[in-house]
Structures are given as C-alpha cells and as structure tokens.
Amino acid sequence: MAHLGSRRARVLALPAGLALTASLGFLPAGGASAAELSDAPTAATASGPELSYVVNVGGGRWTADAVRASIAEAGGDIVQSYDQIGVIVVHSKNPGFAAAIRKAPGVISAGATRTAPMAVQTDDSIGEGGQALTEAEMKAAAATATAGQDPLEPLQWDLPAIKADKAHEKTLGSSKVTVGIIDTGVDDTHPDLAPNFDPAASASCVGGKPDTTFGAWRPKPGESDHGTHVAGTIGAAKNGIGVTGVAPGVKLAGIKVSTPDGYFYTEAVVCGFVWAAEHGIDVTNNSYYTDPWMFACKNDEDQKALIEAVTRATRYAEKKGAVNVAAAGNSAFDLAADSIHDGGSPNDSTAGGRDIDPKECFDYPAMLPGVVTVSATGALNMKSSYSNYGLGVVDVAAPGGDSTKYQPPQAPANNGLILSTTVNGGYNYKAGTSMASPHVAGVLALLKSSHPNAAPAALKALLAAQATATPCAPYDYNGDGKADAVCEGGKQKNGFYGAGIVDALAAVRK
C-alpha cells in the first residue's frame, strides 16, 4: 500500500500544508545472473511472482519478431509491442526472465518495471483532496471579478504572474491545438473542462496498453484528482464558470498512466507517450516521476532499460510533433550537484538509500534529453521553497505556489497555492512543480496556436527566448538569515529559473 504523502511526492504536487521535505530514495536492484536463454526456466516451470518488464529491441521489424519468439521461450507473455520505438511490454513469472532475455539476439536492454509483484489493487483510499474552496470564498471572489473575468479568476494570482490575463485579450488559443495530460486521469465531466475535452484523443494506459473504453481516462472514485487539477491550469474554459486556464481555447486530452494506488510505472508512461504521438497531441504535460525509482541509474541493468524505454517514447512523441514538458520535482534538490541522497527508492517495496550521481541517474522524464524541465515559483516570483533546481537542468520556471507565509499574493488573492479544478465539479488549491509544469504546457499551447507550423524545436526556442529573464538573488525564503539554496548562473540562464519565468503574452504576439 502506498502512503499518501509519498504518492503526492511522486506526482510532484504538495498538499495544502506544504510538506517541504519530500525527499525519497534509492535501493539498488539485486544483481542479475548471466544465465543463457536455454538455462532459464520456461513459462511452464516458472514459480516466481508476476512482474512487468520492458524489452528494448535493436534493428527492424524482423528483429522484433525474433525477440518475440525469445520472449515466449523465456517464459514471458507479451502485453503490447511498440514496434514504432522497439519497446515490448512483457509480463512474466519467471524469476530469471530479465537475465535470460538480455542474452537473446536483438535485445539491447531489458528490465523489470517494478520491484513488487503485480496484484489487483483493493485500496482506493488515496484520493488527494487539496485545500477546497468554501462557498463563502467563492462568493467573495465572484464579487471582485471584473468584466471578462471568470468568477474565481481574482484568486488566480498565477495568471497575471505570467501575463496570461493579458494574453487572453488577444487570443484564448486555438481549438486545433491539443494538450495531452499524462497523469492520474482527468474528470472531463467538470463544467470547466468539458467544453475543451477531446475523448477521441484520450485513453487509459495504466496496464501498458491503450484502453479506449469511453471514460477510461477518468480517475475512479477515491483516486487522485491530480490530473484534473493539472488540466484546469492548462485549459479550463473561459466560460463564466469557476477558473480560467492559461490556454482556455485549446483542446485537452486525458492520458491516464497511474495505477489505483498512484504508481506511474514505465510501461504505462511509454504507452502514454506513444499514444500522444499517434493522436495529434501538440504538447504533453508530465507532472510526475516514473516509479519505483526517484532516480534511475544507467549502471543498473533493470533501471537503464527503463530509462531507455521512456527516452525512446519521448523522442518518438517529439518526432511526431509534440513538445514534452515535465516537472522538476519537489525535494529542493540541486539536480546539477555532484551527488544527491535518494533515500526512499524503490517506493513500491522495501526502500533503502544511497548517494547517486545525477549525471548518471535520472529523474525521468524530467531529466531526459529534449524534455522541457520546469521549476516552480511562488507569488513573489521567487523559486518555491520545495522546488528542485539545477544549472543546465531547469529550462524555464512557472508558478507552482508556495506557503503563503513565504510568498503571499496580492489581494484579492489570499492563498499562495495554485487554484484549479478538482473532481466532481469542484475547485481546490495545490502546490508543487506539478502545478508549475502545466503553466508551461499552456504557454506552449498558445505558442503553437500563434505558430501552427512551428516544429517542437522552434517552439522550445521561442519559449526560452520569450521568457522573462530572472536573475539569481540571495535566497532565504524563511527569513532566518541563512541561505536556503545556492543559485548558479547569470541572468539569462541559471539553476533556479533556467531561461526565466514563462511569458504567455509574448507567446501570442506574432
């Protein structure tokens, strides 16, 4: 059973109380033996727990066909074969499956995607409530709304922080642009999301293969509202109801990749990116890290296979026209440091700990090549107290919220967290780099609306060029006279803000 606190850290959102020490960890996997394929137990004699694997294939279709035969011989059952990227999702009860299949001709790498046996989940008590608005707060906000504002927009200090309110005077974004929310699911029945939601571009990928059953993309009762909150930040409709998204005129797609207890496993994440690639998604938002390793390391046979599989999937999505955006994480880590202590991985079994080198061990997809990595800022445009950072790792920054004690907003807003949609038609506050990343996804959607023929590389260049350069400054968020982190770099590029805080108004100026 996953604990709610650790699950929130995985999806890179913090609860309303802002637990600022969400530092998870690492336990190296056991060393695999170098058994030959013929030495491995077959499916008929396999006696271990069922695990999920990804097998990365080299060469073309004929190589994949040969590998599929080897998978069967090693006791594996193929769940889905993504021949587009040479990744095969497999289930097996053979304890020697990974070691055996790595010896098969055509296999580049293979690894277990989890350290706990696959099982039917029975615990649905992990819903993430956030800090809900009261009826009184809603009425008070609506009373201060000006002409053209949605009723709760006065509480959204994050929109003027990136000039999204000014951008909306020019355009709300194009309905020809679609943002895919790869997350815990999206409640598309919400009145602020329904007008912009595209069921045809939505699916569940939880099992490692697409489930296109109508509504499969929705969180079930008791599951997290995280993806629904993210969706509202990106594209809640400007319709006289509730809140307004950064790009309220674009389409939204829900791509559910988390298990009922909140794990984002590699096979589901791969499926999510491939689905996005093949269903017209222009921008993907990824506010999570891929379980069970907060940092997956290339010197581990299992973990390097997981990195390879997701890297192939993100590159394929970008090749097909999508810009991939990801949250940097909530542990206040310097991702450019020589060493980081990751003390709680794997988070689906018995956790251990070790110091890792972030140049060899990655929080993915955030630290993968080509992915736009986002740090969080608060209402005073200062790095959020919890946000990860790192020179050369963080690309841009955006509002993710912070404790009102540290970064209070200007009235009429009275909460330093991010207000957005939740399940069952409600609204609540959350904070985290999870909330920063969708602001960037929304700005990219506006950029794509203004430059419909721009390729992902051009959109990323525009995003960085138009960002508001934010220099390093003495950083003491709690005012105790001691530096809480060190910002490296200059005004144009630094570890806290990357190229700067994104600018929605600049995105719509052709």
C-alpha positions as CSV (number, residue, x, y, z in Angstrom):
1,M,0.0,0.0,0.0
2,A,1.3,3.4,-0.9
3,H,1.3,6.2,1.6
4,L,-0.5,9.3,0.6
5,G,2.5,11.6,1.4
6,S,4.9,9.6,-0.8
7,R,2.3,9.4,-3.6
8,R,2.0,13.1,-3.6
9,A,5.7,13.4,-3.9
10,R,5.7,11.1,-6.9
11,V,3.1,13.2,-8.8
12,L,5.1,16.3,-7.8
13,A,2.3,18.1,-6.1
14,L,2.4,19.1,-2.4
15,P,-0.6,19.1,0.0
16,A,-2.0,22.4,1.1
17,G,0.1,22.3,4.3
18,L,3.3,22.1,2.1
19,A,5.3,19.3,3.4
20,L,8.7,20.7,2.3
21,T,10.9,17.7,3.0
22,A,9.6,15.2,0.4
23,S,12.9,13.5,-0.1
24,L,12.6,10.0,-1.5
25,G,15.4,7.5,-2.2
26,F,17.1,4.6,-3.9
27,L,17.8,0.9,-3.4
28,P,19.9,-0.9,-6.0
29,A,18.3,-3.9,-7.6
30,G,19.8,-7.3,-7.0
31,G,22.4,-8.3,-9.5
32,A,21.0,-10.5,-12.3
33,S,22.8,-13.7,-13.2
34,A,24.1,-14.1,-16.7
35,A,22.1,-17.2,-17.5
36,E,21.9,-18.3,-21.1
37,L,18.5,-18.3,-22.7
38,S,18.4,-22.1,-22.7
39,D,19.2,-22.2,-19.0
40,A,16.2,-20.1,-18.0
41,P,13.0,-21.6,-16.5
42,T,10.3,-21.8,-19.1
43,A,6.8,-20.5,-18.6
44,A,5.6,-24.0,-17.7
45,T,8.1,-24.2,-14.8
46,A,8.1,-20.5,-13.7
47,S,7.3,-20.2,-10.0
48,G,8.0,-16.6,-9.1
49,P,5.7,-13.6,-8.6
50,E,4.4,-12.0,-11.8
51,L,6.4,-8.9,-12.7
52,S,6.2,-6.4,-15.6
53,Y,9.2,-5.8,-17.9
54,V,10.2,-3.6,-20.8
55,V,12.4,-5.2,-23.5
56,N,14.2,-2.7,-25.8
57,V,14.9,-4.1,-29.3
58,G,17.5,-3.1,-31.8
59,G,17.1,-3.3,-35.6
60,G,13.9,-3.5,-37.6
61,R,10.7,-5.4,-37.6
62,W,12.3,-8.8,-38.3
63,T,14.5,-8.4,-35.2
64,A,11.4,-7.7,-33.1
65,D,9.8,-10.8,-34.5
66,A,12.8,-12.9,-33.4
67,V,12.8,-11.3,-30.0
68,R,9.1,-12.0,-29.5
69,A,9.9,-15.7,-30.0
70,S,12.7,-15.5,-27.5
71,I,10.3,-13.8,-25.0
72,A,8.0,-16.7,-25.2
73,E,10.9,-19.2,-24.8
74,A,12.0,-17.3,-21.6
75,G,8.5,-17.5,-20.1
76,G,7.2,-14.1,-21.0
77,D,3.7,-13.1,-22.1
78,I,3.7,-10.0,-24.4
79,V,1.2,-7.3,-23.3
80,Q,2.0,-4.8,-26.1
81,S,4.7,-4.5,-28.7
82,Y,5.5,-0.9,-29.6
83,D,7.4,-1.6,-32.8
84,Q,7.4,2.1,-33.6
85,I,10.1,2.5,-30.9
86,G,11.3,-1.0,-30.4
87,V,9.9,-1.5,-26.9
88,I,8.0,-4.6,-25.9
89,V,5.9,-4.8,-22.6
90,V,6.0,-8.2,-21.1
91,H,4.6,-10.0,-18.0
92,S,6.4,-13.0,-16.6
93,K,6.5,-15.2,-13.5
94,N,10.0,-16.5,-14.5
95,P,12.5,-15.2,-11.8
96,G,15.2,-15.4,-14.5
97,F,13.3,-13.7,-17.3
98,A,15.3,-10.5,-17.4
99,A,18.7,-12.2,-17.2
100,A,17.6,-14.6,-19.9
101,I,16.1,-12.2,-22.4
102,R,19.1,-9.9,-22.2
103,K,21.1,-12.7,-23.9
104,A,18.7,-13.0,-26.8
105,P,19.9,-11.7,-30.2
106,G,18.4,-8.3,-31.0
107,V,17.8,-7.3,-27.3
108,I,19.5,-4.0,-26.4
109,S,18.3,-3.9,-22.8
110,A,15.6,-5.3,-20.6
111,G,14.4,-4.7,-17.1
112,A,11.6,-5.1,-14.5
113,T,9.5,-2.0,-14.2
114,R,8.7,-2.6,-10.6
115,T,10.1,-4.4,-7.5
116,A,6.8,-5.6,-6.1
117,P,4.6,-8.3,-7.6
118,M,1.7,-7.3,-9.8
119,A,-1.5,-7.6,-7.9
120,V,-5.1,-6.5,-8.1
121,Q,-5.4,-3.3,-6.1
122,T,-8.0,-3.2,-3.4
123,D,-7.1,0.1,-1.6
124,D,-8.8,3.1,-3.2
125,S,-8.4,5.4,-0.2
126,I,-5.6,7.6,-1.6
127,G,-7.7,10.5,-3.0
128,E,-5.8,13.8,-2.9
129,G,-8.1,16.4,-1.7
130,G,-6.0,19.6,-1.6
131,Q,-7.4,22.6,0.1
132,A,-11.0,23.1,-1.1
133,L,-12.7,26.5,-1.5
134,T,-15.7,27.2,0.7
135,E,-18.9,28.7,-0.6
136,A,-18.1,31.9,1.1
137,E,-14.7,32.2,-0.6
138,M,-16.3,31.5,-3.9
139,K,-18.9,34.2,-3.4
140,A,-16.3,36.7,-2.2
141,A,-14.1,36.1,-5.2
142,A,-17.0,36.4,-7.7
143,A,-17.9,39.8,-6.1
144,T,-14.5,41.1,-7.0
145,A,-14.4,39.7,-10.6
146,T,-14.1,42.4,-13.2
147,A,-15.7,42.3,-16.7
148,G,-14.3,39.5,-18.7
149,Q,-13.1,37.5,-15.7
150,D,-14.4,34.1,-14.7
151,P,-15.8,34.2,-11.1
152,L,-12.8,32.6,-9.4
153,E,-10.2,34.3,-11.6
154,P,-9.4,37.0,-9.0
155,L,-7.9,34.3,-6.8
156,Q,-5.6,33.1,-9.6
157,W,-2.6,35.2,-8.9
158,D,-0.6,32.8,-11.2
159,L,-2.3,34.1,-14.4
160,P,-1.0,37.7,-14.2
161,A,2.3,36.4,-12.9
162,I,2.9,35.0,-16.5
163,K,0.7,37.7,-18.2
164,A,-1.8,35.1,-19.2
165,D,-4.7,37.6,-18.4
166,K,-3.2,40.0,-21.0
167,A,-2.7,37.2,-23.5
168,H,-6.4,36.3,-23.3
169,E,-7.2,39.8,-24.5
170,K,-5.6,38.8,-27.8
171,T,-6.5,35.1,-28.0
172,L,-7.6,32.2,-25.9
173,G,-5.7,29.7,-28.1
174,S,-6.7,27.6,-31.0
175,S,-9.1,24.6,-30.8
176,K,-6.8,23.0,-33.4
177,V,-4.1,22.6,-30.6
178,T,-4.3,19.7,-28.2
179,V,-2.5,19.3,-24.9
180,G,-2.2,15.7,-23.5
181,I,-2.3,15.4,-19.7
182,I,-0.2,12.3,-19.0
183,D,-1.3,11.9,-15.4
184,T,-3.7,10.3,-12.9
185,G,-6.7,10.8,-15.2
186,V,-8.9,13.7,-16.0
187,D,-12.5,14.2,-14.9
188,D,-13.8,15.6,-18.1
189,T,-17.3,16.0,-16.7
190,H,-16.2,19.1,-14.8
191,P,-18.1,22.1,-16.3
192,D,-14.8,24.0,-16.7
193,L,-13.1,21.1,-18.6
194,A,-16.0,19.5,-20.6
195,P,-16.1,22.3,-23.3
196,N,-12.5,21.7,-24.3
197,F,-12.1,18.0,-23.8
198,D,-11.4,15.6,-26.7
199,P,-12.4,12.0,-25.9
200,A,-11.0,10.7,-29.2
201,A,-7.5,11.8,-28.1
202,S,-7.9,10.3,-24.6
203,A,-7.3,6.8,-23.2
204,S,-6.0,4.9,-20.2
205,C,-2.5,3.4,-20.4
206,V,-2.4,2.0,-16.9
207,G,-1.7,-1.6,-17.9
208,G,0.9,-0.7,-20.5
209,K,-1.5,-0.8,-23.5
210,P,-4.2,1.6,-24.5
211,D,-7.7,1.2,-23.1
212,T,-10.1,3.3,-25.3
213,T,-13.2,2.4,-23.4
214,F,-15.2,5.6,-23.0
215,G,-14.3,7.2,-19.8
216,A,-11.3,5.0,-19.1
217,W,-9.2,8.2,-18.8
218,R,-11.1,9.4,-15.7
219,P,-10.0,8.9,-12.1
220,K,-12.2,6.4,-10.4
221,P,-13.9,7.2,-7.0
222,G,-11.2,7.6,-4.4
223,E,-8.3,8.0,-6.9
224,S,-6.3,11.2,-7.1
225,D,-7.6,14.4,-8.6
226,H,-4.1,15.5,-9.5
227,G,-4.6,15.2,-13.3
228,T,-7.9,17.1,-13.1
229,H,-6.2,19.9,-11.3
230,V,-3.4,20.0,-13.9
231,A,-5.9,20.0,-16.7
232,G,-7.7,23.1,-15.3
233,T,-4.5,25.0,-15.1
234,I,-3.7,24.3,-18.8
235,G,-7.1,24.8,-20.4
236,A,-10.1,25.4,-18.1
237,A,-12.6,27.1,-20.4
238,K,-13.3,30.9,-20.1
239,N,-17.0,30.3,-19.9
240,G,-18.3,32.4,-16.9
241,I,-17.7,29.4,-14.6
242,G,-15.1,28.9,-12.0
243,V,-11.4,29.3,-13.0
244,T,-9.6,30.1,-16.3
245,G,-6.8,28.1,-17.8
246,V,-3.6,29.5,-19.3
247,A,-4.8,28.5,-22.7
248,P,-8.6,28.3,-22.3
249,G,-9.4,27.9,-26.0
250,V,-7.2,24.8,-26.7
251,K,-8.3,21.1,-26.6
252,L,-7.4,18.8,-23.7
253,A,-6.8,15.1,-23.8
254,G,-6.6,12.8,-20.7
255,I,-4.0,10.0,-20.9
256,K,-4.2,8.1,-17.6
257,V,-1.0,6.4,-16.6
258,S,-1.2,5.9,-12.8
259,T,-2.3,2.8,-11.0
260,P,-5.2,3.0,-8.5
261,D,-2.7,3.5,-5.7
262,G,-0.8,6.2,-7.6
263,Y,2.2,4.5,-9.2
264,F,3.5,5.7,-12.6
265,Y,5.2,2.6,-14.0
266,T,7.4,2.6,-17.1
267,E,5.1,0.5,-19.2
268,A,2.3,3.0,-18.7
269,V,4.4,6.0,-19.3
270,V,5.8,4.5,-22.6
271,C,2.2,3.8,-23.7
272,G,1.2,7.4,-22.8
273,F,3.9,9.0,-25.0
274,V,3.2,6.7,-27.9
275,W,-0.5,7.3,-27.6
276,A,0.2,11.1,-27.7
277,A,2.5,10.7,-30.7
278,E,-0.2,9.0,-32.7
279,H,-3.2,11.0,-31.7
280,G,-2.4,14.6,-32.7
281,I,-1.1,15.8,-29.4
282,D,0.9,19.0,-29.7
283,V,2.1,19.3,-26.1
284,T,2.3,16.7,-23.3
285,N,2.4,17.6,-19.6
286,N,4.2,15.3,-17.2
287,S,3.9,16.2,-13.6
288,Y,5.3,13.0,-12.0
289,Y,8.4,10.9,-11.9
290,T,8.4,7.3,-13.1
291,D,8.2,4.8,-10.3
292,P,9.6,3.0,-8.5
293,W,12.9,4.8,-8.7
294,M,13.1,8.5,-8.0
295,F,16.4,8.4,-9.9
296,A,17.0,5.5,-12.3
297,C,20.7,4.7,-12.9
298,K,22.4,3.6,-16.0
299,N,24.8,1.2,-14.1
300,D,21.8,-1.0,-13.1
301,E,20.6,-3.5,-15.7
302,D,16.9,-3.0,-14.9
303,Q,17.0,0.7,-14.5
304,K,18.9,1.5,-17.6
305,A,16.3,-0.4,-19.6
306,L,13.6,1.8,-18.1
307,I,15.4,5.0,-19.0
308,E,15.9,3.7,-22.5
309,A,12.3,2.8,-23.0
310,V,10.9,6.1,-21.8
311,T,13.6,8.0,-23.8
312,R,12.6,6.2,-27.0
313,A,8.9,7.1,-26.3
314,T,9.6,10.8,-25.6
315,R,11.7,11.1,-28.7
316,Y,9.0,9.4,-30.8
317,A,6.4,11.9,-29.4
318,E,8.6,14.8,-30.3
319,K,9.3,13.4,-33.8
320,K,5.6,13.2,-34.3
321,G,5.2,16.9,-33.3
322,A,4.7,17.0,-29.6
323,V,6.7,19.2,-27.1
324,N,7.1,17.3,-23.9
325,V,7.0,19.3,-20.6
326,A,7.9,17.9,-17.2
327,A,8.0,19.0,-13.5
328,A,11.4,19.2,-11.9
329,G,10.4,17.7,-8.5
330,N,9.7,18.8,-5.0
331,S,12.7,17.8,-2.9
332,A,14.6,21.0,-3.0
333,F,17.4,19.1,-4.7
334,D,20.2,20.7,-6.8
335,L,19.9,18.4,-9.9
336,A,23.3,19.6,-11.0
337,A,25.1,18.7,-7.8
338,D,27.9,16.2,-7.8
339,S,25.8,13.9,-5.5
340,I,22.2,13.6,-4.3
341,H,21.0,11.3,-1.5
342,D,17.9,9.4,-2.7
343,G,16.8,7.7,0.5
344,G,13.4,6.1,-0.3
345,S,13.6,4.2,-3.6
346,P,12.2,1.7,-4.6
347,N,9.0,3.1,-3.3
348,D,6.9,0.0,-4.1
349,S,8.7,-2.4,-1.8
350,T,11.5,-2.1,0.8
351,A,13.3,1.2,0.4
352,G,16.9,1.7,1.1
353,G,19.2,4.6,0.2
354,R,22.4,5.6,-1.5
355,D,24.0,8.7,-2.9
356,I,23.6,9.0,-6.6
357,D,25.3,11.0,-9.3
358,P,22.6,13.0,-11.2
359,K,24.7,12.9,-14.3
360,E,24.3,9.1,-14.4
361,C,21.0,8.7,-12.6
362,F,17.9,10.4,-13.8
363,D,14.6,11.6,-12.5
364,Y,12.7,10.8,-15.7
365,P,11.0,12.0,-17.8
366,A,12.1,15.4,-16.5
367,M,15.8,14.9,-16.9
368,L,15.7,13.2,-20.4
369,P,17.1,14.9,-23.5
370,G,14.6,17.2,-25.3
371,V,12.1,17.4,-22.4
372,V,11.3,20.9,-21.1
373,T,12.1,20.8,-17.4
374,V,10.2,23.2,-15.2
375,S,11.0,24.6,-11.7
376,A,8.3,26.3,-9.5
377,T,7.9,29.9,-8.3
378,G,5.7,31.5,-5.8
379,A,3.6,34.6,-5.7
380,L,6.7,36.8,-5.2
381,N,8.3,35.3,-8.4
382,M,10.9,33.6,-6.2
383,K,11.8,29.9,-6.5
384,S,9.4,27.9,-4.4
385,S,10.9,26.6,-1.2
386,Y,10.4,23.0,-2.2
387,S,11.3,23.2,-5.9
388,N,14.2,21.2,-7.3
389,Y,16.6,23.3,-9.4
390,G,19.9,23.0,-11.2
391,L,22.0,24.9,-13.7
392,G,21.8,23.2,-17.1
393,V,18.8,21.0,-16.0
394,V,16.0,23.5,-15.4
395,D,14.9,25.1,-18.7
396,V,12.2,27.5,-17.5
397,A,10.2,28.4,-14.4
398,A,6.5,29.0,-13.8
399,P,4.1,29.5,-10.9
400,G,3.7,26.4,-8.7
401,G,2.8,28.1,-5.5
402,D,4.4,28.3,-2.1
403,S,3.5,28.7,1.5
404,T,1.5,32.0,2.0
405,K,3.9,32.7,4.9
406,Y,6.8,32.7,2.5
407,Q,5.3,34.2,-0.6
408,P,2.0,35.9,0.0
409,P,0.0,37.0,-3.1
410,Q,-1.6,40.4,-3.6
411,A,-5.2,40.9,-2.8
412,P,-7.8,39.9,-3.7
413,A,-5.9,36.6,-3.9
414,N,-5.3,35.3,-0.4
415,N,-3.7,31.9,-0.9
416,G,-0.1,31.3,-2.1
417,L,-1.0,28.0,-3.7
418,I,-2.5,27.3,-7.2
419,L,-6.3,27.2,-7.6
420,S,-7.7,24.9,-10.2
421,T,-10.3,22.2,-10.9
422,T,-10.9,19.1,-8.9
423,V,-13.2,16.1,-9.4
424,N,-17.0,16.3,-9.0
425,G,-17.1,19.8,-10.3
426,G,-15.1,21.4,-7.5
427,Y,-12.1,23.6,-7.1
428,N,-9.1,23.4,-4.8
429,Y,-5.6,24.7,-4.1
430,K,-2.4,22.7,-4.6
431,A,1.3,23.5,-4.8
432,G,4.2,21.8,-6.4
433,T,6.3,21.6,-9.6
434,S,3.3,19.6,-10.7
435,M,1.4,22.9,-10.8
436,A,4.3,24.8,-12.5
437,S,4.6,22.4,-15.4
438,P,1.0,22.9,-16.7
439,H,1.6,26.6,-16.8
440,V,4.4,26.0,-19.3
441,A,2.3,23.5,-21.2
442,G,-0.4,26.2,-21.5
443,V,2.1,28.8,-22.8
444,L,3.4,26.3,-25.3
445,A,-0.2,25.7,-26.5
446,L,-0.6,29.4,-27.0
447,L,2.7,29.4,-28.9
448,K,1.5,26.6,-31.1
449,S,-1.7,28.5,-31.7
450,S,0.2,31.5,-32.9
451,H,2.7,29.5,-34.9
452,P,0.8,26.4,-36.1
453,N,3.5,25.3,-38.5
454,A,6.3,25.5,-35.9
455,A,8.2,22.3,-35.1
456,P,8.8,21.3,-31.5
457,A,12.4,22.6,-31.6
458,A,11.2,26.0,-32.8
459,L,8.5,26.2,-30.1
460,K,11.0,25.3,-27.4
461,A,13.4,28.0,-28.7
462,L,10.6,30.6,-28.7
463,L,9.6,29.6,-25.2
464,A,13.1,30.2,-23.8
465,A,13.7,33.4,-25.8
466,Q,10.4,35.0,-24.7
467,A,10.7,34.0,-21.0
468,T,11.2,36.8,-18.5
469,A,14.9,36.6,-17.5
470,T,15.1,36.2,-13.7
471,P,18.5,36.7,-12.2
472,C,19.9,34.9,-9.1
473,A,19.5,36.7,-5.8
474,P,20.2,35.9,-2.2
475,Y,17.8,33.1,-1.4
476,D,16.4,33.0,2.2
477,Y,12.7,32.1,1.8
478,N,12.1,31.7,5.5
479,G,13.9,34.9,6.6
480,D,16.2,33.3,9.1
481,G,19.3,35.0,7.7
482,K,20.7,31.8,6.2
483,A,20.8,30.9,2.5
484,D,18.4,28.0,1.8
485,A,19.9,27.2,-1.6
486,V,22.6,28.5,-4.0
487,C,21.6,29.7,-7.4
488,E,24.3,29.3,-10.0
489,G,24.5,31.1,-13.3
490,G,23.6,34.5,-14.7
491,K,20.5,36.5,-15.6
492,Q,19.9,34.8,-18.9
493,K,20.4,31.2,-17.7
494,N,20.6,30.0,-14.1
495,G,19.8,27.0,-11.9
496,F,16.7,28.4,-10.3
497,Y,14.8,29.8,-13.3
498,G,16.6,28.5,-16.4
499,A,15.9,31.0,-19.2
500,G,13.3,32.7,-17.0
501,I,9.7,32.7,-16.0
502,V,7.5,31.9,-19.0
503,D,5.5,34.7,-20.7
504,A,2.1,34.0,-22.1
505,L,1.6,37.4,-23.6
506,A,4.9,37.2,-25.6
507,A,3.7,33.8,-26.8
508,V,0.7,35.3,-28.6
509,R,2.5,38.3,-30.2
510,K,3.2,37.2,-33.7
